[in-house]
């Protein structure tokens, strides 16, 4: 009896582990950084699975109090699925975020939020040059936000982006691309809920309307480089992309439109963006301007002494950055950012100077980046920050 039981257990383990042993020998046709791709035998479906991790060390020195604080965190942990369903013209993208910075509470008390969902969108390429997207994804706002967090030139995006970006929202987008000789013109419009990602109940505001226009006078960048930090492709000829976007968020109830604290009052928020990207033989430069205004005063509440306790974040911002990628795939880059909130909000003006150093081992999929920043609030230097980050994915 014992021998029979032992034989049965042996057979069970054999059948359990043989498939995994077989899978372990399967080779992936794509090279590193392209994910794992599956295609149905009848070509009716495809998916590409990829994942990435950012481990970040941050050290901050307060120049006023002479205090130093630091810490290590998982900045981002992402899992992405993308491909087509039934027909190559019908594409989809699903992206999930599992790090604290992706899943922190973002909704009001009565909002049923699913915070791990970053992107969940279907895209129909219904005619040459035309596409229609439905679901949750990034709005066609400022360029820096549209550049993936995996493909940034610095450890993270600038202060301009954190203060004024439209980020992600749920809705529909229509895009059209057309050639004008060598040049390329891209037009995108969207209508969305206006309160950011994953808001499923308790919608407090109106709708958000966004439009973006881009001109690439010298044609397309290699590898979609107009939305990639650094000149990884080493453009053999000069490439330039000029963009302008306008966002009108009616009855916005969050501090920064799609992001920030929910307020009991609402405002119409209007944001103008203008940006540019240039690349040539390892040199890259990007500039961006933002101007956000509100209907009526952005101030929501004040205390008994007149100090502002709640207000929408309005004002202007400017960011410019440039870098050069050497032949050994080491890049030096510098960035200047200035933020000018409206005086009525009683927020300080910010100016930040950043110097970055990156080593690209396998493009943006495997890299080490570090930067040091000096922050100036109002007229005084207030903080020096050092960061180093490892990005690894497949």
N, C-alpha and C positions, 0 to 999 in steps of 0.2 A: 504493500500500500504506500509506504514511504517513497519507494522507488518510482511508483506511478505519479505521485504528487510532484516529485522532483522533476520528472520528465515534463509534466504539464507546465510547471513554472518555467523551465528552460525554454520550452516552445513559445510560451507567452512573451518572455523577454526577447526572444529572437525576432518574433514578428513585430514587437514594439520598436526595436532599435534598428532593424535593417533598413526601413525607409529613411530614417534620419542619416544613417551612414551613407545611403545613396545620394541624398540631397547634398551632403557635405562635399560631394565630388562634382556637383554641377557648377560649371563655369558661367560667368556673366559676360555676355558679348561686349557690353559697353565698358569704357575705361573708368578709372576712379573718378568720382565726383558726378557721375551721370545717373546714380541711383540704380535700382533693380527694376527691370522692365519685363512686363508680361503682355503677350498678345494672344487673343483667342485664335484657335485653329482656322476659323472662318473669317478672321480679321474683322469681327463685329464688335470688338471691345479691346481696349488696351489700358494699362495702368503702369505708372512709374512710381515706385515707392522710394522715398529718400528721407533721411533723418540728419539732424545736425545738433551740435552741442557747443555752447559758448561758456567757458569758465573764466570768471573775471575776478581780478584782484584790484581793489580801489583803496588808495590812501589819500586822506584829505588833511591838510594842515591849515587851521584857522589862524590867519595872520592877526586877528584882533585879540583872541584869547590865548594864543600861543599853544593851542591844543592840537594833538594829532590823533586821528582815528582811522582805522582801516578794517578791512574785512574781505573775505573770499565768498563769492556767490556763483550760482548757476544763473547766468544772465538770461540765456535763452535755451530752451530744449524743445525742438520742433520735430514734428512728423508730418510728411506731406505726401499726398496721393494726387496724381494728375494724369490725364489721358483723354480718351474719347469713348463714347458709348453709342453703339449701333452704327454710327456714321462718323468718319473723321471730321466732318463739319460741326459735330456736336461735342464740344470739349467740356471738361470739368476740372475743378481744382478744389481739394480739401486740405486745409492746413490746421493742425492742432498744436497748441502751445501748453507745455506742462510746467514751466518754471514759475516761481512765485510772481515775477514781474508780468507774466502773461495771464495769470489766473486770479489776481487780486480782485476783490469786490469792486464792481464798477457800476452797479445799479442802485436805485432807491430801495427802501425797505420792502416795498410791495412788488419788486421786479423779480421775475423768475429768470435768472440769467444762467447760461451755460458757458462759463468763462473760458473753457479750453478751446472753444471754436474761434479761430482767427479768420479763416477763409472757408466759405462753402458756396461755390458759385458755378453756374453752368453758362457756357458761352457758345452761341450759335453763329457760325460764319455763313450767313444765309445768302450772301451774294459777294462777288469779287470786290474786295476792299471794305466790305461792311461786316460788322459783328454786333451781336446783341447779347449782353450779359445780364443774368438774373441771380440774385442771391446776396451774400455778404462778402465784401472785398474792399480794397482800398478805393477811395474816391479819386477822381482825376484832378487832384489838387496840386500841391507843391512837389517839385521833382525829388527833393531829398527824401520825402516819405515814400515816394514810388520806387526809389532804389531799395532793393531788398536789404534787410538787416544783415544778411549774409555777405553782401557785396559792398559794404561801406569802406570808405578810404581811411576812416579813423575807428577807434574802438566803438564809438556810438555816434548818433546823429547830433546836430548842433542844438543850441538853445532856441534858435528860431523855430526849429521843427517842434520841439517840446511845448512851446508857447502857442503856436499859431496853426499847426497842421490840422487838416480835416480828418485824417486817419481813415479808419474803416467805418462802413455803414451798410445798412441793408436796403437794397432797392434794385433799380435797373440802370444799365448803362448802354449807350449806343455809340459806336465808334466807326469812323470812316477814314481810310487812307487813300490819298491820291498823289500821283506823280505829276510834277510840273517841270518837264525837262529832266534834268539831273536831280532836282530838288524833290523832297517828300513833304507833304502837308498832312497832318494828322489832327482830326477833330473828334472830340469826345464830349458827350453830354450825359448827365445822370440825374435821376430823381430818387431820393432816398428818405428814410424815416427821420433823419436829422439828429438822433440821439446816440449814435455810435453802435458798437457791435453788441450782439446778444441781448438786446432789449426785446423781451417777448410779451410783457404785460405792463400796464400802467404807463403807456406812451403819453408824455405830458405836453408835447409840443406839436408844431406843424411839420411841414416837409422841408427837405433840403434840396436845393437845385445847384448843380455844379457844371461848369463848362470849361474845357481846356483846349487850347489851340497850340500846335507845335509846328515849327518849320525847321527842316533839315536841309539847308541850302546846298550842301555838298553830297547829299545822298545818305544812305544808311550807314551807321557805324557797324563795325565787325562785331559779331557776337552780342548784338543788342547793347553795345557799349555806351549808348546815351543814357542808360539806366544801370550802369556799373561803375562803382568807384574805382579810380586808378585806371591807367591805360594798359590793362592786362594784355589786350590784343596788339599793342604797339601799332597803332594805325599808321599805315605807310603814307597816307595823304591826310591833310588837315580835315577834321570833321567837326561840325558845329551843330548844336541843336538849341533853338530859341523857343521858349515856352511862356505862355501867359494863361492864367486860370482865374476864374471868379466863382466864389461860393456864396450863396444866399440861403441862410438857415433861418426859416421863419419860426417864430415862437420858440426859440432855443431855450432850454431849461438847464443846460450844463455850463459850467464856468468857461469852458473853451470850445463850446459847440458840441462836438462829438466826444469830448473828453472832459474830465474834471468833475467837481462836486455838483450835485443836483441842487438847484435853488427853487424856492417857492414861487419866485417870479420868473417871467420869461422876457426875452428881448429878440428882436430880429438882428442877426449877426451877418455882416457883409465883409467878406475877405477877398482881397486882391493879391494874387501872386504873380511874380515875374521871375524867370530863371533862365540860365544858360549853361550849357556843357560844351567844353572844347577839349579835343584830344589830338595829339600828333607825336608819333615816335617816342612813346614813353612819358610824354608830358601831358598832364591833365589839369583842367581848371574848371571849377563850378562856382556860380554865383547865384544868389537867390534873394528876393525882396518880398516882404509880406506887409500888408496893411489891413488890420481888422478893426471894424467900427461897429457900433451898436445903434439901434433905434432908441433915442432918448438916452438918458444917463446910464452908463454901465454899472453904476453903484446900486446894490440891492439893499444892504443894511449898513447902518452906522451905530456906534455906541453913544452913550450920553455925552461924551466929550467931542463927538464929531469924527472920530477915527473910523475909517472904513473897515467893516468886518467881513463883508461879502461883496464881491463885484465880479462881473464878467471880465475876462482878460482881453483888453483891447489895446491897440497901439500899433507900432511899426517894428520891423526887425530887418536886419541885413546880415547876410552870411556870404563870405567868399573863402574859397580854399583852393589850394593848388599843390601838386606834387610831381615828383619825377621818379620813374621806375627804372632802376639801373639794370644792366644785363644779367646781374646775379639775382634778380627778382627781389631786391631790397629797395624799399621806397622811402624817401623822405618827403614829408608833407607839412604844410602849415595852414592854419585856419584862423580867421578873424570873424567874430560874431558880435553884433551889438543889438540890444533889445531896448526899445523906448516905449514903455507903457504910457497910456494916457495919464496926465497929471491927476485927474480927478479920482483915479483908482488908488492913489497914494502908494503905488508900488515903485520900488527903486529901479533906476536904469541899470542895465547890466552890460558889461563889455567883457568878452572872454577871448584870450589869446591861447592857441593850442599848437603844439609842435608834436608831430607824430612820426613813428618809425615802424615799418611793417616788413615782415619777411613772408613772401608767398611761396609756400612749398609745393602746393598743387592748386594754384590759382586761389580763389576765394574759399574753396572747399577745405583746404588745410593751410592754415596760416597762423602766425603769431603777430599780434599788434600791440604797440604800447604808445602812450601819449602822455604829455604833461600839459596842464592847463593853468593859466593864471586868470582869476576872476576879479573883476573890478565892479563893485556895487556903488552906485552914485558916483562920488569922486574918490573913493578910497579902495585900495586893494584889500580884498577880504579873504581870499582862499586860494591855495595852491593845491592842485589835485594831480595825482599820478595814477595811471591805470595800465594794466597789462592783461591781455586777453588771448586765450587759445580758442581757435575755431576749428572744429573737426566734424566732418560729415561724410556721407557717401552718396 
